[in-house]
Amino acid sequence: MNIVILGAGQVGTSLAINLATEDNDITIIDLDSNVLRELREKLDVHTRQGYASHPDVLEQANVNDADMLIAVTNSDEVNMMACLVAHSLFRTPTRIARIRASGYLQHQELFSPELIPVDVLISPEQLTTDYIYRLIKNPGTLQVLDFAGGKVRLVSVKAFHEGPLVGHQIGEIREHLPDVKVRVVAIFRQGKAIIPSGNTVIEANDEIFVIASAQHIRAVVSELRSVDKPYKRIMIAGGGNIGRRLATALEESRSQVKVIEKNSDTATRLAETLNRAIVLEGDAADETLLREENIENVDIFCALTNDDEANILSAMLAKRLGARKVMSLVNRTAYVDLVESANIDLAVSPQQITIGALLTHIRSGDIVSVHSLRKGAAEVIEVVAHGDKDNSRVVGRKRVDLKLPPGVTIGAIVREEEVILPHQETVIEENDHVILFLTDKRYISAIEKMFQVGVGYI
């Protein structure tokens, strides 16, 4: 696929890294020649220096031959104008834009072929807010992802010594939870992936990826570690787009929310917007303020400012002062390992969350959702099976007969309202939603080809 990416920031660069290894022709446009030079040295990509929305720059980048334009610069306006130019002058088939401002997102009617021709809107702030909300509502999990309209949920959990299944074989989970449909799809032990079987023994500190129906997740987590009590008292550091949206969502769930915001004007606007949450003007890294607000009684402290260093430091301080759990927003990939070794319970990367949403619209075939896992090393994909036994490599075939690449596991199949945990004799039917876990991204293209329908299919 021929793809033009506008913006070589964190998202644009990460997207290029993901796509350049998958037999795509990538061109990146940015104003910073140094960043572009570094990208050329590391990746097999084309680059073009210039203003991303200018017609002459887009033409020099051969956008007229592109299958897709992905506008992820730091400017909403530049992203929208680039999509307009690509559509009007070059007829680029698919146009994706990152839009941050809620003022634009509240008026979806703007985005149409006649007005602003953006096919797909990506809002990193809303995606990140939804992700954090799911983590808060599922205590003890490291990652929570929904599939098939919420019918199936995949969670990542670190196994602890006190978990009933720790030290036991995975197959014993059926004895512990006889009425629960659950499958362990992958285990990461000391950073290395293990494809589990029923005889695999779960060890303490394993990171376990489990698929189950959404209503059974809490029971499954309890088998791997002691279940955390629900988070009721929540403190948010940062009243920006993510902090404000999260506070609004938590208010509606009747949680006790406090927001600390350093900027006086932002704090005032936030106090006027929120109904039940308490807004405090101050520095989240102020030990006196945290003590005065009873940080030792907080169930989870969420550091969500735009400053990675401030987030990490305030989360570490909150943990030292007695907060039960702490979370830090981390934009720079290099900081993720630092956070995980700094006594911070949860590190949230908006970059990886956004990449997953973008990949959903880039992958070929009828891909419903894509989620990047383990800092981009693995992926979980929801794909719809189409065709019949004559023109499809999967429809009408048993699970045992599918030639899945190494490290690929079918975690679940959703057939209308039914959730199926497939065994070797399970036959995939047309319109099944198949959820696959990939421990090695090199096999993405093989999976895409497997689910593509032959030429004879209409």
LINLIN-V171699 format. One record per helix or strand of 2 or more residues. SS is the DSSP state (a for helix, b for strand). FROM is the first residue (numbers start at 1). TO is the last residue. If there is no record, write none. Layout:
SS/FROM/TO + SS/FROM/TO
This chain:
b/2/6 + a/10/20 + b/25/30 + a/33/42 + b/46/49 + a/55/60 + a/63/65 + b/68/71 + a/76/90 + b/94/98 + a/102/105 + a/108/110 + b/120/122 + a/124/137 + b/143/147 + a/148/150 + b/152/158 + a/170/176 + b/182/189 + b/192/194 + b/207/213 + a/214/224 + b/233/237 + a/241/252 + b/256/261 + a/264/273 + b/278/281 + a/287/292 + a/295/297 + b/300/303 + a/308/320 + b/325/329 + a/333/340 + b/346/348 + a/350/362 + b/367/373 + a/374/376 + b/378/384 + a/399/401 + b/408/415 + b/418/420 + b/433/438 + a/441/451
